[in-house]
Amino acid sequence: VSDLRPSALPGSLDVSRSMFDLRSPPHRFMKRYDSVSSVPSSTSSRKDSQGSNRSLDTITLSGDERDFGRLNVKLCYVSSVEQIWITVLHCKDLSWPASCGENPHICVKGILTLPKPVHFKSSAKEGCSDIEFMETFVFAIKLQSLQAVRLVFKIQTQTPRKKTIGECSLALRELSSQESSHWLDISPPSK
């Protein structure tokens, strides 16, 4: 969980005013908690259907519990020209199904869920656990229209075939002229 208010990072540069710091690692300000790590495995065991104990370390995570990675984006609304600026920075700790191959080409597809949806897509990059995109998309849309919708991101493979491997979304209720950075947890694609 990260507190994005200015008081949360004393003495740090104002992220909204500096574009040169796009590649600095934001994770040094963040703490991450996994659902399993909050329970020490040495003291945790459970009985299976035969009644024997086994450690939590041996329990295979189902698809819903597996870590699919995180997507870092920045948002800004320029009210003087009624434009939303969406910057797709990078995917971190990204994973994909083995059926997609070892290094599929991956892109991020964005959707503004307006009555007439607005679609955009990043360029495709070779798959690895950390992929930098650094691409900005600009759309002229009234702020009132945006504050009632969500921004949905779909992480897709382009090769060997087009497939959505994960998704995440963000409400735009608090969109403002102050640039904001967001780390979104990628979930399995909805059915």
Stockholm file with secondary structure:
# STOCKHOLM 1.0

chainA/1-191         VSDLRPSALPGSLDVSRSMFDLRSPPHRFMKRYDSVSSVPSSTSSRKDSQGSNRSLDTITLSGDERDFGRLNVKLCYVSSVEQIWITVLHCKDLSWPASCGENPHICVKGILTLPKPVHFKSSAKEGCSDIEFMETFVFAIKLQSLQAVRLVFKIQTQTPRKKTIGECSLALRELSSQESSHWLDISPPSK
#=GR chainA/1-191 SS CCCCSGGGSTTCCCGGGCSTTTTSCGGGGCCCCCTTTTSCGGGCEEECTTSCEEEGGGSCCCTTTSCCCEEEEEEEEETTTTEEEEEEEEEESCCCCGGGCSSCEEEEEEEECSSSCEEEECCCEECCSSEEEEEEEEEECCHHHHTTSEEEEEEEECSSSCEEEEEEEEECTTCCSSCEEEEEECBCCCC
#=GC SS_cons         CCCCSGGGSTTCCCGGGCSTTTTSCGGGGCCCCCTTTTSCGGGCEEECTTSCEEEGGGSCCCTTTSCCCEEEEEEEEETTTTEEEEEEEEEESCCCCGGGCSSCEEEEEEEECSSSCEEEECCCEECCSSEEEEEEEEEECCHHHHTTSEEEEEEEECSSSCEEEEEEEEECTTCCSSCEEEEEECBCCCC
//
